Amino acid sequence: MTKLNTQNEFVARHIGPREADIAAMLELLGFDSLDGLTDKVIPDSIKGSSVLGSLPGLSEADALAKIKTIASKNKQFKTYIGQGYYGTLTPSPILRNLLENPAWYTAYTPYQPEISQGRLEALLNFQTLISDLTGMEIANASLLDEATAAAEAMTFCKRLSKNKGSNRFFASVHCHPQTLDVLRTRAEPLGIEVVVGDEASISDPAEFFGALLQYPASNGDIFDYRELVERFHAVNALVAVAADLLALTLLTPPGEFGADVALGSAQRFGVPLGFGGPHAAYFATRDAFKRDMPGRLVGMSIDRFGKPALRLAMQTREQHIRREKATSNICTAQVLLANIASMYAVYHGPKGLIEIAERTHALTAILAKGLKALGYSVEQTHFFDTLTVATGAQTAALHAKARAAGINLREIDDQRLGLSLDETTDQAAVEALLNLFADGKTAPKFDELTTGISSQLPQGLKRQSAILEHPVFNRYHSETELMRYLRKLADKDLALDRSMIPLGSCTMKLNAASEMLPITWPEFGNLHPFAPAEQSEGYSQLTSELEAMLCAATGYDGVSLQPNAGSQGEYAGLLAIRAYHLSRGDDQRDICLIPQSAHGTNPATASMAGMRVVVTACDSNGNVDIADLKAKAEEHRERLAALMITYPSTHGVFEEGIREISQIIHDNGGQVYIDGANMNAMVGLCAPGKFGGDVSHLNLHKTFCIPHGGGGPGVGPIGVKEHLIPFLPGHNNMQRKEGAVSAAPFGSASILPITWMYITMMGGEGLKRASQMAILNANYIARRLEEHFPVLYTGSNGLVAHECILDIRPVKDSSGISVDDVAKRLIDFGFHAPTMSFPVAGTLMIEPTESESKEELDRFCDAMIAIRNEIRAVENGTLDANDNPLKNAPHTAQELVGEWTHSYSREQAVYPLASLIEAKYWPPVGRVDNVYGDRNLVCACPPIEAYQD
Ligand SMILES: *Cc1c(COP(=O)(O)O)cnc(C)c1O
């Protein structure tokens, strides 16, 4: 083994096993080197096509110094641009105990409710916060950003509106411009016509199946929409309202004026601007529509003992099951950011939020009065925090003067500019603005302006209903209380800071501290996405370097960082394919072939992109059935648009036929979409852009170290070959204006430093080694466990790629123990379950990643073997078929102190291995009842009495 030089010292921090372990693991597998192993695993036909090798790796200290230099090129102006993004103060205890705390940010999506009660409670608080402020009956646990939430609302209205004859969606000209752009992108492939207009002059609402309004309007006006909503309802059209959460603390909420959907961003509840993201969007609707709502929903249920327990409700709606009939392709959302926003509300409480809103509003009113005193005309009669000022011929000069003073104002046109105030605005800031506008004259005195100042909200729209009366929003207002609440919730959960999370297809690897540090630096946090380009030179260096790195890793020619999740990358990729076909006059190409084994987002995305899904078969080894694929490609050759194929396959195998498969698609006029969410076994070893792919998305929140955050944030960039570059997503703030798929030009820009740091520290050789180690770790587990549970699929060499599927169906037949029982029993051993029943029902898919040490892999294997021995005891009758530690898992501490009626001991229940004695995870609830939860859907915090017996 060549000694890694000191420059690459991080490589050994990122990779779990040490040299001696690696040798032992290789020996078990019968190889004498890592290269020997991966040479065998990677098919010859695709080997060695990555160009990463030349990238050197920097030490942690050097990489941090380098990114600090980059960050310092960003200029932090006082920013009043607004337009959906506002300054906010992240409370320090939330910054430190949540955003910067691995117990929160390294958690996985809460599919296993027993080990996720903490983050599920935080999300339930978020849902309660949203339904409360919007006045809607039910809210989900976040979407990706306000613009995509609006697009989801449009298709939601299309599905539910009874005005079936219409294909037209009305969007108010008062919506944020970036929202309108994303709506247009989403509407086009679906044949929906977005009509942007002034809602005051709609002559015939019956033309529309739905409408989107903005409240308050983007320019600052507050309109009374009551009558308009009634007009839409009278013709069976549905109304979605994009609303500002802070304003809703003072204004009549959309739910009280008849809205069918309320949506928007929770950014200004403590989440930094971050150059556009990540932030949590929200989506709320009527109870009657809940089954059609996009995204995830947390609901109450009960556990085995009848105690209240939380879980993700209606999981059967998710795309894995509904596939192309899914309501949406959203998978990863914005959980971490939703939790920040919910804790911001928990910390400030209703009084605190109202105070912030009233202060912001009062300062805006003072500013408006001062501007009028200076002779400017302010266009709004009623406003909350935003003003449009008629500045006439002085407009350009005012912008220039503002910039010179380190201030950004919103550019509207050459006659007007805009100003949005926020939580960070104070007296000094308003005085500075007044001085700026005074333009040499004496500005009116702040103190004089404040006398007689009154609310400028419309009298008839002042909020009458109380907000946030639930105890959770009224109890944790001291820092000590909040710190302990956050700790209490985190302690209920299993995240990567406690044990490995062996989730197949999700790559739960190390999120290194040095990668995470830069994301909370103000140089990255304080930038508005629409600030003038010369202020974001740091970001533009970061993004162009990252694009080049990702091109090198994937073998593609161009990259877009805009998609803010894998699902959005898939969407952007299919849109690029669609636009390419259209540009060649091939407008009939609308068929997308998708192998049976695909991730559920693939078919859901294809149908969003206006394509028809044709499913192709897999053979008994789990590989794409090439004959079937060829037959279908030829059958549809006139209409073939694309193939979406995951590589390595969702079955965890490098399929040898990938080049041939790509050739078949190309020969029939289609484009090849390679789902690269599973890149972890490929980086540095082979590259999709070199073995047939035209486009791929990567999940930076899997392969490239962005933490899962309990279900988001994510980044799903796409790489494309040269011919598709012209069709990458654009943005009004970029060179190419069309085709925005996210609200901000770089989507979730502020977490891109994580991936930049990872690649910079690992270097080409380190990344290659990480892939090799991911393969070694997966094969080590497969080999250690195969005599206990059959490994479902391997390549022709008997090896797997980065993950392996264990078949639990045989033991189900022999013992009645199900995949669920095994998953829940793992909790008693202190482990998060692997991916359950995907892509094959009755199986567990395990992906250890390179970051797990041999000790941890052995600890996991020992647990699985101990579980197999318990199953054997059930098989041979030593353990009761129904009353056994597997069926009753997980075991809580509380049940130990009651009467013990089981046929096995307490020790076996909770300490099945002696090693657990010194470090035991105690689940706060017993096994959660899924059916009960869906039958009795409760998706907001119930009154506190419900928690007591
Ligand atoms: C995770 C995953 C996706 C979806 O990514 P999200 O970020 O959750 O939207 C798509 N395809 C595959 C193969 C995946 O593993």
The ligand as an SDF file (V2000), in Angstrom:
LIG
                    3D

 15 15  0  0  0  0  0  0  0  0999 V2000
  -32.2720    9.0210   -3.4310 C   0  0  0  0  0  0  0  0  0  0  0  0
  -32.5070    8.6440   -4.8190 C   0  0  0  0  0  0  0  0  0  0  0  0
  -33.2840    9.4680   -5.6690 C   0  0  0  0  0  0  0  0  0  0  0  0
  -34.0730   10.6850   -5.1870 C   0  0  0  0  0  0  0  0  0  0  0  0
  -33.3150   11.6930   -4.6420 O   0  0  0  0  0  0  0  0  0  0  0  0
  -33.9920   12.8000   -3.6990 P   0  0  0  0  0  0  0  0  0  0  0  0
  -32.9090   13.7460   -3.4030 O   0  0  0  0  0  0  0  0  0  0  0  0
  -34.4920   12.0920   -2.4960 O   0  0  0  0  0  0  0  0  0  0  0  0
  -35.0980   13.4390   -4.4480 O   0  0  0  0  0  0  0  0  0  0  0  0
  -33.3920    9.0920   -6.9840 C   0  0  0  0  0  0  0  0  0  0  0  0
  -32.8060    7.9710   -7.4570 N   0  0  0  0  0  0  0  0  0  0  0  0
  -32.0810    7.1410   -6.6520 C   0  0  0  0  0  0  0  0  0  0  0  0
  -31.4640    5.9090   -7.2250 C   0  0  0  0  0  0  0  0  0  0  0  0
  -31.9140    7.4480   -5.3110 C   0  0  0  0  0  0  0  0  0  0  0  0
  -31.2170    6.6290   -4.5350 O   0  0  0  0  0  0  0  0  0  0  0  0
  1  2  1  0
  2  3  1  0
  2 14  2  0
  3  4  1  0
  3 10  2  0
  4  5  1  0
  5  6  1  0
  6  7  2  0
  6  8  1  0
  6  9  1  0
 10 11  1  0
 11 12  2  0
 12 13  1  0
 12 14  1  0
 14 15  1  0
M  END
$$$$
